[in-house]
């Protein structure tokens, strides 16, 4: 369901769509909301106008077993990551019949290029299995070919200048790779080594931050336009990038009690400590024009300024696990979704900062694109 509400909570309109529940919508700068959903034997991109009425539509050609894993709205079309329909959607336990791919389309749905993705055999040192022959002794798992490939849960498709970063994973084990493609031709520039997937961000024109968390991994790497890694930090989190290219954000680690902090990733691959963070579940943060970051964690609306000093803006007894990204709206209003509730706070923050990645999914449109 897509719902439009104003800041008072009044519902303007609602529309429902078939689908699996993964959010698949992008908002254009002129206000048209594009929604991807299954329609008959294909997939439809449906434009919804600000008043809730139907706008333009596009029907990109696809195979009968394909579904849209992720899409990004370009100024003149779309980039789509295609995957084979999940076993649940197919209603059986058969192997997928289509291979993953990335394709670019015009606004009318005409395909400009389609690039096949070969994930190949994957492995990672921290992944183990129980060896039957050794009497349940834990053994490192040898490289394996994934039975089902999907897009990553976090930022699966990013477009920056003339580069695309598309992440595909082994749907069962969470080991994946990010493929860097040429936006104009679809040619694969490079790909990362298999690793546990994590948060990602646009770091600049043709540049990306690729995080890895799990199975002992806890890192973030910066990759340039040529697809080569240019920096690496021993930290992983929901990172923001300001207009000067400075990277900071709350760490996200699967560990309790929390060892996470708000961190700044310094140019020399070192970390600058901010305040310690309690709790576990965290919204994706947003940064205002003065460089102050705001986010929700452990029942609190927190802010961290440019001096890395922490400030508590609001607190309540709340441990809900389903938390959306923080939206920094006009006049210092901050909106956050907690489970099935949307909370709006009035704060002293300024407007959203300028930069390549100043909030979750890069901008208030939720469209991870840097032109």
C-alpha positions in Angstrom: 0.0 0.0 0.0 1.2 3.5 -0.8 -0.2 6.2 1.5 0.2 10.0 1.3 -0.1 11.9 4.6 0.6 15.5 5.6 2.6 16.5 8.6 -0.5 16.5 10.8 -1.1 12.8 10.0 -4.1 13.3 7.8 -4.3 10.8 5.0 -4.6 12.4 1.5 -4.9 9.1 -0.5 -4.0 5.4 -0.5 -3.4 3.0 -3.3 -2.8 -0.8 -3.0 -0.6 -2.9 -5.3 0.1 -6.7 -5.6 3.6 -7.7 -4.6 5.8 -9.4 -2.0 6.1 -6.5 0.4 9.6 -5.2 -0.6 9.3 -1.4 -1.1 9.7 -0.7 -4.8 8.9 3.0 -5.3 10.9 6.0 -6.4 9.8 9.7 -6.5 10.8 12.0 -9.3 11.8 15.6 -8.8 8.5 16.7 -10.5 6.5 14.7 -7.9 5.5 11.5 -9.9 5.8 8.4 -7.7 6.9 5.4 -9.7 5.9 2.0 -8.3 7.1 -1.4 -9.6 4.8 -4.4 -9.2 3.8 -7.6 -11.0 1.1 -7.3 -13.6 -0.1 -10.3 -15.5 2.8 -12.1 -17.0 5.1 -9.1 -16.8 6.2 -6.3 -14.6 4.8 -2.8 -14.6 6.3 0.6 -13.6 3.3 2.7 -12.7 3.5 6.5 -12.3 1.3 8.0 -9.6 0.7 11.8 -9.7 0.7 13.9 -6.6 -3.1 13.8 -6.3 -3.1 10.0 -6.4 -4.3 9.7 -9.9 -2.6 7.5 -12.5 0.2 9.0 -14.5 2.7 7.6 -17.1 3.4 3.9 -17.1 6.2 1.7 -18.6 6.3 -2.1 -19.2 9.9 -3.2 -19.6 10.2 -6.6 -21.4 11.2 -9.4 -19.1 11.1 -13.2 -18.9 8.2 -15.1 -17.3 10.4 -16.0 -14.3 11.9 -12.6 -13.8 11.0 -10.0 -11.2 12.3 -6.5 -10.4 14.8 -6.7 -7.6 15.5 -3.0 -7.5 15.2 0.0 -9.8 16.5 3.6 -10.0 14.8 6.4 -11.8 17.0 8.3 -14.2 16.2 11.7 -15.8 15.4 9.9 -19.0 14.5 6.4 -18.0 15.3 3.6 -15.5 18.0 1.2 -14.5 16.6 -2.2 -13.2 18.2 -5.1 -11.5 16.3 -8.3 -12.6 16.4 -11.6 -10.6 14.6 -14.9 -10.9 11.3 -15.0 -9.0 11.8 -16.3 -5.5 10.8 -19.9 -4.6 7.9 -18.6 -2.6 6.6 -16.6 -5.6 7.1 -19.6 -7.9 5.2 -21.8 -5.4 7.8 -24.6 -5.7 11.3 -25.7 -4.8 12.7 -25.8 -8.3 15.9 -24.0 -9.3 15.6 -20.6 -10.9 15.3 -20.6 -14.7 16.7 -17.1 -15.3 20.0 -15.5 -14.5 20.3 -12.1 -12.8 21.0 -9.1 -15.0 21.0 -5.3 -15.0 19.3 -3.4 -17.8 18.7 0.3 -18.8 15.5 1.5 -20.3 13.9 4.7 -21.6 10.8 6.2 -19.9 8.7 4.2 -22.4 10.2 0.9 -21.4 12.5 0.5 -24.4 15.6 -1.5 -23.5 18.9 0.3 -24.3 21.2 -2.5 -22.9 21.0 -5.6 -20.8 24.1 -6.9 -18.9 24.1 -10.5 -17.5 25.5 -10.9 -14.0 27.6 -14.0 -13.1 27.9 -14.2 -9.4 29.9 -17.4 -9.7 31.0 -19.6 -6.8 31.2 -17.7 -3.5 33.0 -18.2 -0.2 34.2 -16.3 2.8 36.5 -17.4 5.6 34.0 -16.9 8.4 31.4 -19.1 6.9 31.3 -22.6 8.4 29.3 -25.8 8.1 28.8 -28.9 10.1 30.8 -31.7 8.6 28.9 -35.0 8.8 32.0 -37.1 8.3 33.8 -35.4 11.2 31.0 -36.0 13.7 29.5 -32.5 13.7 32.9 -30.8 13.9 32.7 -27.2 12.6 34.6 -26.8 9.3 35.2 -23.9 7.0 32.7 -24.0 4.2 34.3 -24.6 0.8 33.3 -22.3 -2.2 29.7 -23.0 -3.3 27.4 -22.1 -6.2 24.3 -20.3 -4.8 21.0 -22.0 -5.6 19.1 -18.7 -5.5 20.4 -15.2 -6.2 18.7 -12.0 -5.1 19.5 -8.4 -4.8 21.0 -7.2 -1.5 18.6 -6.0 1.1 20.5 -2.7 1.7 21.0 -0.3 -1.2 21.0 -3.0 -3.9 21.3 -0.5 -6.8 23.1 2.8 -6.9 23.8 5.2 -9.9 26.4 7.9 -9.7 27.4 9.9 -12.8 28.3 7.3 -15.5 28.6 4.3 -13.1 26.2 1.8 -11.7 26.8 -0.2 -8.5 24.6 -3.3 -8.4 24.8 -5.8 -5.5 23.6 -9.4 -5.8 23.8 -12.0 -3.0 23.4 -15.7 -2.3 19.8 -15.5 -0.9 20.5 -18.2 1.7 23.9 -17.2 3.1 24.1 -13.4 2.6 27.4 -13.6 0.7 27.4 -11.3 -2.3 29.3 -9.1 -4.7 28.9 -5.6 -6.0 29.3 -5.2 -9.8 30.3 -1.8 -11.2 28.9 -1.1 -14.6 29.2 1.6 -17.3 25.9 3.4 -17.4 26.2 4.2 -21.1 27.0 0.7 -22.3 26.3 -1.7 -19.6 29.9 -3.0 -19.7 31.2 -4.5 -16.4 34.0 -2.3 -15.1 34.9 -4.5 -12.1 33.4 -6.4 -9.2 34.1 -6.9 -5.6 35.3 -10.2 -4.1 32.6 -12.3 -2.4 31.9 -11.1 1.1 29.0 -10.6 3.6 27.0 -7.6 2.3 26.3 -4.4 4.3 25.3 -0.8 3.9 26.4 1.2 0.9 26.4 4.8 -0.2 27.3 7.1 -3.1 30.6 8.8 -2.2 31.0 11.1 -5.2 30.7 11.1 -9.0 31.3 7.5 -10.0 32.5 6.6 -6.4 30.9 4.3 -3.9 31.2 3.2 -0.3 30.6 -0.6 0.0 30.2 -2.0 3.5 30.6 -5.6 4.8 29.2 -6.9 8.1 28.9 -10.5 9.4 30.9 -13.7 9.7 33.7 -11.7 11.3 33.7 -8.9 8.7 33.2 -5.3 9.8 34.6 -3.0 7.2 33.8 -0.2 4.7 35.7 0.3 1.4 35.7 3.3 -1.0 35.7 2.4 -4.7 36.6 4.8 -7.5 35.3 5.3 -11.0 37.6 2.6 -12.3 36.2 0.1 -9.8 39.4 -0.1 -7.8 39.3 0.1 -4.0 41.0 3.3 -2.8 40.4 3.2 0.9 39.3 0.8 3.7 38.2 1.3 7.2 37.6 -1.1 10.1 34.0 0.0 10.6 30.6 -0.5 9.1 27.4 1.5 9.5 24.8 3.8 8.0 27.2 6.3 6.6 26.6 9.9 5.3 28.8 11.8 2.9 28.8 15.6 3.0 29.6 18.1 0.2 33.3 17.9 1.1 33.4 14.1 0.8 33.7 13.6 4.6 32.1 10.3 5.8 30.4 9.7 9.1 27.6 7.9 10.7 26.4 5.4 13.4 28.0 2.0 13.3 25.8 -1.1 12.8 27.1 -4.3 14.4 25.3 -7.5 15.2 26.5 -7.5 18.8 24.9 -7.0 22.2 25.7 -5.3 24.5 26.4 -2.6 21.9 30.0 -1.8 21.0 29.0 0.6 18.3 29.8 4.3 18.2 29.2 7.2 16.0 32.3 7.3 13.8 34.0 9.6 11.3 36.0 7.8 8.6 39.2 9.8 8.2 41.1 10.0 4.9 44.1 8.1 6.2 41.9 5.0 6.8 41.7 5.7 10.6 38.5 6.2 12.7 37.6 9.3 14.8 35.4 8.4 17.7 32.0 10.0 18.4 29.6 9.1 21.2 29.0 5.5 22.2 25.6 4.1 21.1 23.3 2.0 23.3 20.7 -0.4 22.0 20.7 -2.2 18.6 18.1 -1.0 16.0 18.9 2.2 14.2 17.3 4.4 11.6 19.3 5.6 8.6 20.5 9.1 9.6 20.1 12.4 7.9 22.5 15.4 7.9 21.5 19.1 8.0 23.3 22.0 6.4 25.4 22.6 9.5 26.8 19.1 9.4 24.6 17.8 12.4 23.4 14.2 12.0 20.0 13.1 13.3 18.8 9.5 13.8 16.7 7.2 16.0 18.2 4.6 18.2 17.2 2.8 21.4 14.0 4.8 21.9 15.8 8.2 21.4 16.0 10.8 18.7 19.8 11.6 18.7 21.8 14.3 17.1 25.6 14.4 16.6 27.2 17.7 15.6 30.4 18.4 13.6 32.5 18.3 16.8 31.1 14.7 17.3 29.3 15.8 20.4 26.0 13.9 21.0 22.7 15.5 21.9 19.4 13.8 23.0 16.4 15.5 21.3 13.7 13.1 22.5 13.4 9.9 24.4 10.7 7.4 25.2 10.5 3.7 26.4 10.4 2.1 22.9 12.3 -0.9 21.6 10.5 -1.5 18.2 12.7 -3.3 15.7 11.2 -2.1 12.4 12.6 1.4 11.9 12.6 3.5 8.7 15.1 6.1 7.6 15.1 9.6 9.2 13.6 12.2 6.8 14.8 15.8 7.4 12.0 18.0 6.2 11.6 21.8 6.0 11.7 23.9 9.2 13.7 21.3 11.1 10.9 18.7 11.0 12.2 15.1 11.3 9.9 12.2 10.3 10.7 8.6 11.3 8.5 5.4 10.9 8.4 2.9 13.7 6.6 -0.3 12.8 3.2 0.9 11.6 3.5 4.4 13.0 5.0 7.6 11.7 6.4 10.1 14.2 7.2 13.7 13.3 9.4 15.9 15.5 10.1 19.6 15.4 13.8 20.2 16.0 16.3 23.1 15.8 18.0 21.4 12.8 18.5 23.2 9.5 17.5 22.0 6.0 19.1 18.9 4.5 22.8 19.3 3.7 24.1 19.3 0.1 26.3 16.3 -0.7 26.2 13.0 -2.6 24.7 11.0 0.3 23.2 13.1 3.1 20.4 10.7 4.1 19.1 7.2 3.5 18.9 6.5 -0.3 20.6 9.8 -1.0 17.7 12.2 -1.0 14.1 12.8 0.1 12.9 11.1 -3.1 14.3 7.8 -2.0 16.0 7.5 -5.4 19.8 6.6 -5.0 21.0 8.7 -7.9 23.8 11.3 -8.3 23.6 12.8 -11.8 
